[in-house]
Amino acid sequence: MKKDFTNYDWVQAILLYGLNAGTHKAALFKTLAKFHEQGISTIHWNDLAKTYLDIYINRLKKDPRPQQSNPFRRSVQEHIFYKLKLNQIKKDEAIQIISNEGFNDVVPRFQSFGRDSNTLKNHFYEFDFGKKIILTNNFLSLTKVEMNELKNQAEIKHNMLEGAYLIKRDNFVLENDIRAIYLKKGTERKDLSDQREFLIAYQGNICFLCGQLLLKDETAPVEHLLQRDILKHDKEWNLTVSHEICNRDKLDAIVGEHYIEKLFFRNENIIGSNHPWKSKIIKDLGKTKAKRRKTLFYHYNNVKTALTHSGKTNYWMGNKDYNRENDKFFHRFLTIKNNGKI
């Protein structure tokens, strides 16, 4: 099969028929093309990250558009660009983040088309992940004319993907404004495991989302009820503990208002105690009960706006009234699962 197509044909296949959940393949090809122009075959990982990041920075500076298909998330590249724009990080830090996180999927999967990952395995490059990429003669032998044509095709593909993603993000500008509010005061993610025991005790050893008991041998995750991807902090007022299956199932979805009411009363119960969280919650949400409720719903509505696209809010299970505490099928499923029957 390989011999029926030229290397030029195969790059076209990758660009046109690769599985594109983001613009990463187009950007990686343009990155590799720059080293091709210089006749460099061994690309050190840091140099790869810098060139790759510069392509995104230059692009997003001119016309910031979404870089992945999921309308409820930003790509690693977008996160870094906006952090740089708001002076949250330095360029060297940005390159290091790309080096560590930006190539997890695209480098291993670039040499594939459709779901075929075997035909072109190591055809255009081999890689030692995190260290280097070595371009093969199949890539280096592409002529200048061929490379210029392929770069043009990669640019067209990049534009097309951005346009398709933008259609899903009808409130893209407003979403960016909301995200910027939190990013300016955002903090790096921290380990929250030390909060688990307190939360479990305060929740009466039940899952915040479904209201069922947490098993003794289960390491229930501490979760952000409102998405950390938007809020950019680990403030105590937004932390709960849930079953892993509930946490995973909710994922990028927004919960209905009844969960925010539940969170409000949970926070008020903590304020009624002498736990150190009391002063932190008051500082973050307000000195009076009315102010705290208003602030909590302010954050909720911001997150909800950011997770609403094409007039459709990404509610958990697609329903603003969904309450797992009343989901009889899930409770039965969880009981059977916990008894080891499935």
C-alpha positions as CSV (number, residue, x, y, z in Angstrom):
1,M,0.0,0.0,0.0
2,K,2.8,2.4,0.9
3,K,4.4,2.2,-2.5
4,D,1.2,3.3,-4.2
5,F,1.5,6.8,-2.8
6,T,4.3,9.4,-2.6
7,N,5.5,11.0,0.6
8,Y,3.7,14.1,-0.6
9,D,0.5,12.1,-0.9
10,W,1.0,10.7,2.6
11,V,1.4,14.1,4.2
12,Q,-1.8,15.1,2.5
13,A,-3.6,12.1,3.9
14,I,-2.4,13.0,7.4
15,L,-3.5,16.6,7.0
16,L,-6.8,15.9,5.3
17,Y,-7.9,12.6,6.9
18,G,-6.3,12.6,10.3
19,L,-8.6,12.6,13.3
20,N,-8.7,16.3,14.2
21,A,-10.2,17.2,17.5
22,G,-7.9,20.2,17.5
23,T,-5.6,22.2,15.3
24,H,-2.5,20.4,16.7
25,K,-1.7,18.3,13.6
26,A,-1.7,21.3,11.3
27,A,0.4,23.2,13.8
28,L,2.9,20.3,14.2
29,F,3.3,20.0,10.5
30,K,4.1,23.7,10.2
31,T,6.6,23.3,13.0
32,L,8.4,20.4,11.4
33,A,8.4,22.3,8.1
34,K,10.4,25.0,9.6
35,F,13.1,22.6,10.6
36,H,12.9,21.0,7.1
37,E,13.7,24.5,5.6
38,Q,16.8,24.6,7.8
39,G,17.9,21.1,6.9
40,I,17.7,20.0,10.5
41,S,16.9,16.3,11.1
42,T,17.4,16.0,14.8
43,I,15.0,18.4,16.7
44,H,15.6,18.8,20.4
45,W,12.4,18.8,22.4
46,N,12.8,22.3,23.7
47,D,13.4,23.7,20.2
48,L,10.3,21.8,19.0
49,A,8.2,23.3,21.9
50,K,9.5,26.9,21.2
51,T,8.8,26.8,17.5
52,Y,5.4,25.1,18.0
53,L,4.4,27.7,20.6
54,D,5.5,30.6,18.4
55,I,3.1,29.4,15.7
56,Y,0.2,29.6,18.1
57,I,1.2,32.9,19.6
58,N,1.6,34.6,16.3
59,R,-1.7,33.1,15.1
60,L,-3.7,34.0,18.3
61,K,-2.3,37.5,18.4
62,K,-3.8,38.3,15.0
63,D,-7.2,36.6,15.4
64,P,-7.9,34.6,18.5
65,R,-10.2,31.7,17.6
66,P,-10.8,28.4,19.3
67,Q,-8.2,25.7,18.7
68,Q,-10.1,22.5,19.6
69,S,-13.6,21.0,19.0
70,N,-14.8,20.8,22.6
71,P,-16.6,24.1,23.2
72,F,-16.3,23.8,26.9
73,R,-12.6,23.6,27.1
74,R,-9.5,25.4,26.0
75,S,-6.5,23.7,24.5
76,V,-3.1,23.7,26.4
77,Q,-1.9,26.2,23.7
78,E,-4.8,28.6,24.3
79,H,-4.3,28.4,28.1
80,I,-0.7,29.3,27.7
81,F,-1.4,32.1,25.2
82,Y,-3.8,33.9,27.5
83,K,-1.5,33.5,30.5
84,L,1.2,35.1,28.5
85,K,-1.1,37.9,27.4
86,L,-2.1,38.6,31.0
87,N,1.6,38.4,32.2
88,Q,0.8,35.3,34.4
89,I,3.8,33.5,33.1
90,K,7.1,34.2,31.3
91,K,8.0,32.9,27.8
92,D,10.5,30.4,29.2
93,E,7.8,29.0,31.5
94,A,5.4,28.8,28.6
95,I,7.8,26.8,26.5
96,Q,8.4,24.4,29.4
97,I,4.7,23.8,29.8
98,I,4.3,23.1,26.1
99,S,7.3,20.8,26.4
100,N,5.7,18.9,29.3
101,E,2.1,18.9,28.2
102,G,1.6,20.1,24.7
103,F,2.7,17.0,22.7
104,N,1.1,14.1,24.7
105,D,-1.4,13.3,21.8
106,V,-0.2,15.0,18.7
107,V,3.4,13.6,18.5
108,P,2.4,9.9,18.9
109,R,-0.7,10.3,16.7
110,F,0.5,12.6,13.9
111,Q,1.6,9.8,11.6
112,S,-1.9,8.4,11.2
113,F,-4.9,9.0,9.1
114,G,-8.4,7.9,9.9
115,R,-7.9,5.3,12.6
116,D,-4.9,3.8,10.9
117,S,-1.8,4.3,13.1
118,N,0.3,1.5,11.6
119,T,0.8,2.2,7.9
120,L,2.9,5.3,8.6
121,K,4.4,4.5,11.9
122,N,7.9,6.1,12.1
123,H,7.6,7.0,8.4
124,F,8.3,10.7,8.7
125,Y,9.9,10.8,12.1
126,E,10.9,8.7,15.1
127,F,10.8,10.2,18.5
128,D,12.1,9.8,22.0
129,F,9.3,11.5,23.9
130,G,10.4,14.5,25.9
131,K,13.8,14.5,24.3
132,K,13.9,14.7,20.6
133,I,12.3,14.0,17.2
134,I,14.4,12.6,14.3
135,L,13.1,13.4,10.9
136,T,13.5,10.6,8.4
137,N,14.6,10.9,4.7
138,N,10.9,10.4,3.8
139,F,10.3,13.8,5.2
140,L,13.5,15.5,4.4
141,S,13.3,14.4,0.8
142,L,10.2,16.5,0.2
143,T,11.1,19.2,-2.3
144,K,10.8,22.9,-1.6
145,V,7.8,23.2,-4.0
146,E,6.1,20.3,-2.3
147,M,6.7,21.7,1.1
148,N,5.3,25.1,0.1
149,E,2.1,23.4,-1.3
150,L,1.8,21.3,1.9
151,K,2.3,24.3,4.2
152,N,-0.5,26.0,2.3
153,Q,-2.8,23.0,2.7
154,A,-1.9,22.9,6.4
155,E,-2.9,26.6,6.7
156,I,-6.2,26.0,4.9
157,K,-6.9,23.0,7.3
158,H,-6.0,25.1,10.3
159,N,-8.3,27.9,9.1
160,M,-11.1,25.5,8.4
161,L,-10.9,23.8,11.8
162,E,-10.9,27.2,13.6
163,G,-14.0,28.2,11.6
164,A,-15.8,25.0,12.5
165,Y,-15.0,25.3,16.2
166,L,-16.0,29.0,16.2
167,I,-19.5,28.0,15.0
168,K,-19.8,26.0,18.2
169,R,-18.6,29.0,20.3
170,D,-21.1,31.7,19.4
171,N,-20.2,33.6,22.6
172,F,-16.5,33.2,22.2
173,V,-15.6,36.8,23.0
174,L,-17.8,36.9,26.1
175,E,-16.5,33.5,27.2
176,N,-12.9,34.8,26.9
177,D,-13.8,37.9,28.9
178,I,-15.3,35.8,31.7
179,R,-12.3,33.4,31.7
180,A,-9.9,36.4,31.8
181,I,-11.6,37.7,35.0
182,Y,-10.6,34.5,36.8
183,L,-7.3,34.0,35.1
184,K,-6.0,37.4,36.3
185,K,-6.2,36.2,39.9
186,G,-5.9,32.5,39.2
187,T,-3.6,30.1,41.0
188,E,-1.8,26.9,40.0
189,R,-3.6,23.7,40.7
190,K,-2.7,22.2,44.1
191,D,-3.1,18.8,45.8
192,L,-6.4,18.8,47.6
193,S,-6.2,15.4,49.1
194,D,-5.6,16.8,52.6
195,Q,-9.1,18.3,52.5
196,R,-10.8,15.0,51.8
197,E,-11.3,13.8,55.4
198,F,-12.8,17.1,56.6
199,L,-15.2,17.2,53.6
200,I,-16.2,13.6,54.0
201,A,-16.9,14.1,57.7
202,Y,-18.9,17.3,57.0
203,Q,-20.9,15.6,54.3
204,G,-21.8,12.8,56.6
205,N,-19.8,10.3,54.6
206,I,-22.1,10.7,51.5
207,C,-21.4,11.8,48.0
208,F,-22.2,15.5,47.4
209,L,-23.6,14.7,43.9
210,C,-25.7,11.5,44.4
211,G,-26.3,11.5,48.2
212,Q,-25.3,7.9,48.6
213,L,-22.7,6.5,51.0
214,L,-19.0,6.7,50.2
215,L,-17.4,3.3,50.6
216,K,-14.6,2.9,53.2
217,D,-12.2,1.5,50.6
218,E,-13.0,4.2,48.0
219,T,-10.6,7.2,47.6
220,A,-13.3,9.6,46.7
221,P,-11.9,12.6,44.8
222,V,-12.1,16.2,46.0
223,E,-13.8,18.0,43.2
224,H,-14.6,21.6,42.1
225,L,-18.4,21.8,41.8
226,L,-18.0,24.8,39.5
227,Q,-15.3,24.1,36.8
228,R,-11.8,24.9,37.8
229,D,-10.9,25.2,34.1
230,I,-12.8,28.5,34.3
231,L,-12.5,29.7,37.9
232,K,-8.7,28.9,38.1
233,H,-8.6,28.5,41.8
234,D,-9.0,25.9,44.6
235,K,-11.1,28.0,47.0
236,E,-12.7,26.1,49.8
237,W,-16.2,27.3,49.1
238,N,-16.3,25.4,45.8
239,L,-14.8,22.0,47.0
240,T,-16.9,18.9,47.6
241,V,-16.3,15.1,47.7
242,S,-18.0,12.7,45.4
243,H,-17.9,9.2,44.1
244,E,-15.3,8.9,41.3
245,I,-18.0,7.7,39.0
246,C,-20.1,10.8,39.7
247,N,-17.2,13.2,39.4
248,R,-16.2,11.6,36.1
249,D,-19.7,11.6,34.8
250,K,-20.3,15.3,35.5
251,L,-16.9,16.3,34.0
252,D,-17.4,19.5,31.9
253,A,-21.1,19.9,32.6
254,I,-22.7,22.5,34.8
255,V,-25.0,21.5,37.6
256,G,-28.5,22.9,38.1
257,E,-29.2,25.7,40.6
258,H,-30.4,23.2,43.2
259,Y,-26.8,22.0,43.6
260,I,-25.7,25.6,44.1
261,E,-28.3,26.0,46.8
262,K,-27.0,22.9,48.4
263,L,-23.5,24.3,48.2
264,F,-24.7,27.5,49.8
265,F,-26.2,25.7,52.8
266,R,-23.1,23.5,53.1
267,N,-20.9,26.6,53.3
268,E,-23.3,28.2,55.8
269,N,-23.0,25.1,58.0
270,I,-19.2,25.4,57.9
271,I,-19.4,29.1,58.8
272,G,-21.5,28.1,61.8
273,S,-18.5,26.1,63.1
274,N,-15.1,27.1,64.3
275,H,-13.3,25.4,61.4
276,P,-10.5,27.4,59.7
277,W,-12.5,27.3,56.5
278,K,-15.0,29.7,58.2
279,S,-12.9,32.8,57.8
280,K,-11.7,31.8,54.3
281,I,-15.3,31.4,53.0
282,I,-16.4,34.7,54.6
283,K,-13.4,36.4,53.0
284,D,-14.1,34.9,49.5
285,L,-17.9,35.2,49.5
286,G,-18.9,38.0,51.8
287,K,-19.6,39.0,55.4
288,T,-23.4,38.5,55.4
289,K,-25.5,35.5,54.4
290,A,-27.2,37.5,51.6
291,K,-23.9,38.7,50.2
292,R,-22.4,35.2,50.2
293,R,-25.4,33.8,48.4
294,K,-25.3,36.6,45.8
295,T,-21.5,36.1,45.2
296,L,-21.9,32.3,44.9
297,F,-24.6,32.8,42.2
298,Y,-22.5,35.4,40.5
299,H,-19.7,32.8,40.0
300,Y,-22.3,30.2,39.0
301,N,-23.8,32.4,36.4
302,N,-20.4,33.3,35.0
303,V,-19.5,29.7,34.6
304,K,-22.9,28.9,33.1
305,T,-22.4,31.6,30.5
306,A,-19.0,30.3,29.6
307,L,-20.5,26.8,29.2
308,T,-23.4,28.0,27.0
309,H,-22.9,27.7,23.3
310,S,-25.3,28.1,20.4
311,G,-27.9,29.0,23.0
312,K,-27.5,25.6,24.7
313,T,-26.1,25.2,28.2
314,N,-24.0,22.2,28.9
315,Y,-26.1,20.9,31.8
316,W,-25.2,17.7,33.5
317,M,-27.2,14.9,31.8
318,G,-28.5,17.6,29.4
319,N,-31.1,18.7,32.0
320,K,-30.9,21.7,34.3
321,D,-33.3,19.9,36.7
322,Y,-31.2,16.7,36.8
323,N,-30.5,15.7,40.4
324,R,-28.5,12.5,40.9
325,E,-29.9,12.3,44.5
326,N,-33.3,11.4,42.9
327,D,-32.0,9.2,40.1
328,K,-33.3,5.8,41.1
329,F,-31.7,3.9,38.3
330,F,-28.2,5.3,39.2
331,H,-28.7,4.4,42.9
332,R,-29.7,0.9,41.9
333,F,-26.7,0.7,39.5
334,L,-24.3,2.0,42.3
335,T,-25.7,-0.5,44.8
336,I,-25.1,-3.4,42.4
337,K,-21.7,-2.1,41.5
338,N,-20.6,-1.6,45.1
339,N,-21.8,-5.1,46.0
340,G,-19.4,-6.4,43.3
341,K,-22.1,-7.8,41.0
342,I,-20.8,-5.8,38.0
